[in-house]
Amino acid sequence: MLAELKPTAPSDNQFTFIDLFAGIGGLRSAFDQAGGRCVFTSEWDRFAQLTYQANFPDNRPVEGDITKIDVDDIPDHDVLVAGFPCQPFSIAGVSKKNSLGRKHGFLDETQGTLFFDVARIISAHRPAAFLLENVKNLKSHDKGRTFEVILRTLRDELGYDIHTKIIDAKHFLPQHRERIVIVGFREETGFSWADMNLPEAGSVNMKSILHPENGSEKAEHHYTLGHDALVNEKYTLSNKLWDYLQGYAAKHKAAGNGFGYGLVGPEDTCRTLSARYYKDGSEILISRGEGKNPRRLTPRECARLMGFPETFRIPVSDTQAYKQFGNSVAVPVFTEVAQVMKPHILQHLAPTESTQLLRYA
């Protein structure tokens, strides 16, 4: 009987999404695993494009600068995901703008920022949901005014049901990395952060991502060498650099500052991996024992530290790889967020019973 027909969610690729400020595909990986199909990618950095295309070989190009892309050239999609860079917003009173006959809202307050491009795409395409990611400090930037503009734009002007949370990658990886996550739905849903499965923070240590150097893994490129896959000596700090970092740390300690290198061993967790890691590696140095200079992480260890699989290809130089992983998201964090979002995304997309009745009429 027609009255007994119930809506069913699509199978395989259950929803479509677009990947903005895509980097090397951390958010892409998370939403792929949740059953999404990526239909559009934008990333301006040519080296990040190389890594992205090596790992996600779609039959379409990675588009460049999103500020130069017309919304009509972006395909319709169910979900928008973006790790947009934070830029300062100017905030002016709407009443004053009205009195001057000027436009207001996100068209004016966010103009000239990359968030504006996220807002204009959401406004034009009205996806069922979105996920935005940024550094924790976005919430306090400019005494909270920047975050205020973002929330007002998404909630009050674009009309989305908004949920925000700061999540530390330390729940999944041996890295203290706090990021703010903004999730929005076109219509109110039962989405709750309480549905996230967050393992105990700090339960994973560096041993899980370091090269074992005992022959249990194959040597890779120039990262590891020989039968035992020993870490290449090139990653060990020179006497000059190690002396400098120790002297720099001692100087600031004496001045009462907390600056200095971060030395860790297999049982520890580490600081946040940053895009500047290629410069001296000081925020995460791996101890090699008493009397030995420490070493940097290899790019493969950086990939592991960000939660990328062993199959993830690194087709760029070490310098570019360090920048890319330092700018990336912690994949397991967003895989979990995507899984929690998924039923609410499909809820938006599932045809109603009345729609199905019309289909069979």
C-alpha positions in Angstrom: 0.0 0.0 0.0 1.2 3.5 -0.8 0.5 4.7 2.7 3.1 2.2 4.0 5.9 3.5 1.9 8.7 5.0 4.1 11.5 7.3 3.1 14.8 5.6 2.5 18.2 7.2 2.6 20.3 6.8 -0.6 23.1 4.2 -0.5 26.8 4.3 -1.3 27.5 8.0 -1.9 24.7 9.2 0.4 25.2 12.9 0.1 27.3 15.4 -1.9 29.7 18.0 -0.5 32.2 20.7 -1.6 35.6 21.1 -0.2 36.8 24.7 0.2 40.2 25.9 1.4 40.9 22.2 0.9 44.6 22.0 1.7 45.6 18.4 1.3 42.2 17.0 1.9 41.9 16.4 5.7 38.2 17.4 5.7 37.7 15.6 2.4 38.9 12.4 3.9 36.6 12.7 6.9 33.5 13.3 4.8 34.5 10.6 2.3 34.5 8.1 5.1 31.0 9.3 6.2 29.6 8.4 2.8 29.9 11.7 1.0 30.8 12.4 -2.6 33.0 15.5 -3.2 31.7 17.4 -6.3 33.9 20.5 -6.1 37.3 21.4 -4.6 39.0 24.8 -4.2 42.6 25.3 -3.0 44.9 28.1 -4.2 48.3 26.7 -3.2 49.8 24.8 -6.1 51.9 22.4 -3.9 48.8 21.5 -1.8 47.0 20.9 -5.1 49.7 18.3 -6.0 49.3 16.4 -2.7 45.5 16.6 -2.9 45.3 15.3 -6.5 47.8 12.5 -5.7 45.5 11.3 -3.0 42.1 12.2 -4.4 42.4 11.7 -8.2 39.0 13.0 -9.3 38.1 13.4 -12.9 38.0 17.2 -12.5 40.5 19.9 -11.7 41.1 21.4 -8.3 39.9 24.9 -8.6 42.1 27.8 -7.5 41.3 31.0 -5.7 37.8 30.9 -4.3 37.5 34.7 -4.4 37.6 34.5 -8.2 35.0 31.8 -8.6 31.4 32.7 -9.4 28.8 30.9 -7.3 27.0 29.8 -10.4 30.1 27.8 -11.4 29.9 25.8 -8.2 27.6 22.7 -8.5 24.7 22.2 -6.1 25.7 20.2 -3.0 24.2 18.9 0.2 27.1 19.9 2.5 29.8 22.6 2.4 33.0 22.0 4.3 35.7 24.6 4.8 38.7 25.3 6.9 38.7 29.0 6.1 41.6 31.3 7.2 40.8 33.8 9.9 41.0 37.5 8.9 40.0 40.6 10.9 36.5 41.9 10.3 35.4 45.5 10.7 32.2 45.9 12.6 30.0 48.9 12.1 26.5 49.6 13.3 23.7 48.5 11.0 21.6 51.5 12.0 24.4 53.9 10.9 24.7 52.0 7.6 20.9 52.2 7.1 21.0 55.9 7.7 23.6 56.3 5.0 21.8 54.0 2.6 24.6 51.5 2.6 24.3 47.7 2.5 24.9 45.9 5.7 25.1 42.4 7.1 27.6 39.9 5.7 27.7 41.7 2.4 29.4 44.6 4.1 30.8 43.3 7.4 32.7 40.4 5.9 33.6 41.9 2.6 37.3 41.5 1.9 37.6 38.4 4.2 37.7 34.8 3.1 34.7 34.1 5.3 32.7 36.3 2.9 33.2 33.7 0.2 31.9 30.9 2.4 28.9 33.1 3.3 28.1 34.0 -0.4 28.2 30.3 -1.4 26.0 29.2 1.5 23.6 32.1 0.6 23.4 31.1 -3.1 23.3 27.3 -2.8 21.5 26.8 0.6 23.2 23.4 1.4 21.4 21.2 3.9 24.5 21.5 6.2 28.0 22.9 6.6 31.1 22.4 8.7 33.6 25.2 9.2 36.9 24.8 11.0 39.3 27.3 12.4 41.9 27.9 15.2 40.6 28.1 18.7 41.6 31.7 19.0 38.9 32.6 16.4 36.5 32.7 19.3 38.5 35.4 21.2 39.8 37.3 18.1 39.3 41.0 18.4 37.7 40.6 21.8 35.1 38.2 20.4 33.9 40.6 17.7 35.1 38.5 14.8 33.3 35.4 16.1 30.2 37.5 16.7 30.0 38.6 13.1 30.5 35.0 11.9 27.7 33.6 14.1 25.4 36.5 13.3 25.9 35.9 9.6 25.4 32.2 9.8 22.5 32.2 12.3 20.6 35.4 11.9 21.2 36.4 8.3 21.5 33.0 6.6 19.1 31.3 9.0 21.1 28.2 9.9 20.8 26.2 13.2 24.4 26.6 14.6 26.4 24.4 16.9 30.0 25.3 18.0 32.6 23.3 20.0 36.3 23.4 20.6 37.8 20.0 20.2 41.3 18.8 21.1 42.9 16.3 18.8 44.5 14.8 21.9 41.4 12.6 22.2 42.5 10.8 19.1 46.2 11.6 18.5 49.3 12.2 20.6 49.0 16.0 19.8 47.5 18.9 21.7 45.7 20.7 18.9 42.5 22.6 19.8 40.3 23.8 16.9 36.9 25.4 16.9 34.2 23.5 14.9 31.1 25.3 13.6 28.3 23.0 12.4 25.2 24.4 10.8 21.9 22.9 9.5 19.4 24.6 7.2 16.7 23.4 9.5 16.7 22.6 13.2 17.7 19.0 13.9 18.4 16.9 16.9 22.2 17.3 16.4 24.1 17.2 19.7 27.8 17.3 20.5 27.0 14.8 23.3 26.7 12.1 20.5 30.4 12.4 19.8 32.6 9.5 20.9 35.7 11.2 22.4 38.3 8.8 23.8 40.1 9.9 26.9 42.5 12.7 26.1 46.1 11.7 26.2 45.4 8.0 25.9 47.5 7.8 22.6 51.3 8.5 22.8 54.0 9.3 20.4 55.1 5.7 20.1 52.1 5.2 17.9 53.4 7.6 15.2 57.2 7.3 15.4 59.2 5.1 13.1 60.0 1.9 15.1 63.5 1.6 13.5 63.5 -2.2 14.1 62.7 -3.5 10.6 59.0 -3.8 11.3 58.2 -1.3 8.6 59.7 -0.8 5.1 62.1 2.0 4.4 60.4 4.9 2.7 62.0 7.5 0.4 64.7 9.4 2.2 62.8 9.4 5.5 64.1 6.0 6.6 67.0 3.9 5.4 68.3 0.4 5.4 66.9 -3.0 6.4 65.8 -1.6 9.8 64.3 1.5 8.3 66.3 3.8 10.6 65.4 7.5 10.5 67.7 9.4 8.2 70.4 11.4 10.0 69.3 14.4 8.0 66.5 14.9 10.5 68.9 15.1 13.5 69.6 18.7 14.6 73.0 20.0 13.9 75.2 21.0 16.9 74.8 24.6 15.9 71.0 24.6 15.8 70.7 22.5 19.0 73.0 24.8 20.9 71.0 27.8 19.7 67.7 26.3 20.7 69.0 25.4 24.2 70.5 28.8 24.6 67.2 30.5 23.5 65.2 28.4 25.9 67.5 29.2 28.8 67.4 32.9 28.0 63.6 33.0 28.1 63.3 30.8 31.1 65.5 33.2 33.0 63.3 36.0 31.9 60.2 34.2 33.2 58.9 33.4 29.7 57.6 30.1 28.6 59.2 30.0 25.3 61.4 27.1 24.2 61.6 23.9 22.3 59.4 20.9 23.0 61.3 17.7 23.6 59.3 14.5 23.7 59.8 10.8 23.9 57.7 7.7 22.9 55.5 7.8 26.0 54.6 11.5 25.6 52.2 13.7 23.7 53.4 16.7 21.8 52.6 20.3 21.1 50.6 21.5 18.1 52.3 20.9 14.8 52.5 24.2 13.0 53.1 25.3 9.4 56.5 26.7 10.5 57.8 23.3 11.6 60.1 23.3 8.5 62.1 26.2 10.0 63.7 24.5 13.0 61.3 21.9 14.2 61.5 23.3 17.7 57.9 22.7 18.8 58.3 19.0 18.4 61.7 17.5 18.9 62.2 13.7 19.3 64.6 12.8 22.0 67.3 10.3 20.9 68.7 9.7 24.4 71.1 11.4 26.8 74.1 13.1 25.1 72.5 12.9 21.6 71.0 15.7 19.6 67.3 15.3 19.1 65.6 15.1 15.7 62.7 16.5 13.8 59.7 14.4 12.8 59.9 13.0 9.3 57.0 14.0 6.9 55.6 10.5 7.3 55.5 10.9 11.1 53.8 14.3 10.6 51.2 12.5 8.4 50.5 10.0 11.2 50.4 12.8 13.8 47.6 14.4 11.8 45.7 11.1 11.4 46.3 10.4 7.7 46.6 6.7 6.7 49.8 5.0 5.8 48.7 5.0 2.2 48.6 8.8 2.0 51.0 9.9 -0.7 53.5 12.7 0.0 54.7 13.9 -3.5 56.3 17.2 -2.4 59.5 18.3 -0.7 60.0 18.0 3.0 59.6 21.8 3.4 56.2 21.8 1.6 55.1 18.6 3.4 55.8 20.2 6.8 53.8 23.3 5.8 50.9 21.1 4.5 50.6 18.9 7.5 51.0 21.9 9.9 48.1 23.6 8.1 45.9 20.5 8.0 43.2 19.3 10.2 43.4 16.3 12.5 41.5 13.8 10.4 40.1 11.5 13.2 38.5 14.5 14.9 36.5 15.5 11.8 35.8 11.9 10.8 33.9 11.7 14.2 32.2 15.0 13.6 31.1 13.9 10.1 29.7 10.7 11.4 27.7 12.5 14.1 26.4 15.0 11.4 25.6 12.2 8.9 22.1 11.1 10.2 21.0 14.8 10.4 22.3 15.5 6.9 20.3 12.5 5.6 17.3 13.6 7.6 17.3 16.8 5.5 17.7 14.8 2.3 15.2 12.0 2.9 12.1 12.4 0.8 8.9 12.9 2.8 6.1 10.4 2.7 4.0 12.9 0.8 6.8 13.3 -1.8 6.9 9.5 -2.2 3.1 9.4 -2.6 3.3 12.0 -5.3 6.0 10.0 -7.0 3.8 6.8 -7.1 0.6 8.7 -7.9 
